Amino acid sequence: MTNELHWFKSSYSSVPNQDCVETAFPAAGGVKIRDSKRPTAAHLDCTGPAWTAFTDAVKGSEIAPSGH
């Protein structure tokens, strides 16, 4: 059994070398989040329900880009 994580970027990140957020979903549950520019730096951990609430809020445009 391996503890290696599979990190991936959003399908909206289609530009090569674009800096963005990467996520991984460990077998033990939860979500890990990291900055693609600094993959070896510390990452954030959140629960599955917290990640779902965040992505639902973004999809629902409850989080507006700054300046808008």
C-alpha positions as CSV (number, residue, x, y, z in Angstrom):
1,M,0.0,0.0,0.0
2,T,1.3,3.4,-0.9
3,N,0.7,6.8,0.7
4,E,1.5,8.7,-2.5
5,L,-1.1,11.3,-3.4
6,H,-2.3,12.0,-6.9
7,W,-2.4,15.8,-7.2
8,F,-4.4,17.5,-10.0
9,K,-5.4,20.9,-11.2
10,S,-8.9,22.0,-12.3
11,S,-10.0,21.4,-15.8
12,Y,-10.2,25.1,-16.1
13,S,-6.3,25.3,-15.8
14,S,-5.6,24.6,-19.4
15,V,-2.7,27.0,-19.9
16,P,0.7,25.2,-19.6
17,N,2.7,26.3,-16.6
18,Q,-0.2,28.3,-15.2
19,D,0.0,28.7,-11.4
20,C,-3.0,27.5,-9.6
21,V,-4.4,25.4,-6.7
22,E,-4.0,21.6,-6.8
23,T,-6.0,19.1,-4.9
24,A,-5.6,15.5,-3.8
25,F,-8.1,13.2,-2.2
26,P,-6.4,10.7,0.1
27,A,-7.9,7.2,0.6
28,A,-8.4,8.0,4.3
29,G,-10.8,10.8,3.4
30,G,-10.7,14.6,3.4
31,V,-9.0,16.9,0.8
32,K,-5.5,18.2,0.6
33,I,-4.9,21.6,-1.1
34,R,-1.6,23.1,-2.3
35,D,-0.1,25.9,-4.4
36,S,1.2,24.5,-7.7
37,K,4.1,27.0,-7.6
38,R,5.3,25.4,-4.4
39,P,4.4,21.7,-4.4
40,T,6.9,20.7,-1.7
41,A,5.7,23.4,0.7
42,A,3.1,22.8,3.4
43,H,-0.5,22.0,2.2
44,L,-3.9,22.6,3.7
45,D,-6.1,19.8,4.9
46,C,-9.9,20.1,5.0
47,T,-12.8,17.7,5.5
48,G,-14.9,16.5,2.7
49,P,-18.0,18.5,3.8
50,A,-15.9,21.7,4.1
51,W,-14.5,21.1,0.5
52,T,-18.0,20.5,-0.8
53,A,-19.3,23.7,0.9
54,F,-16.5,25.7,-0.7
55,T,-16.9,24.3,-4.2
56,D,-20.7,24.7,-4.0
57,A,-20.2,28.4,-2.9
58,V,-17.8,29.0,-5.9
59,K,-20.2,27.3,-8.3
60,G,-23.1,29.4,-7.0
61,S,-21.1,32.6,-7.4
62,E,-21.3,33.3,-3.7
63,I,-17.6,34.2,-3.8
64,A,-17.1,37.1,-6.2
65,P,-13.7,38.0,-7.6
66,S,-12.1,41.0,-6.0
67,G,-12.8,44.3,-7.7
68,H,-16.2,43.1,-8.9
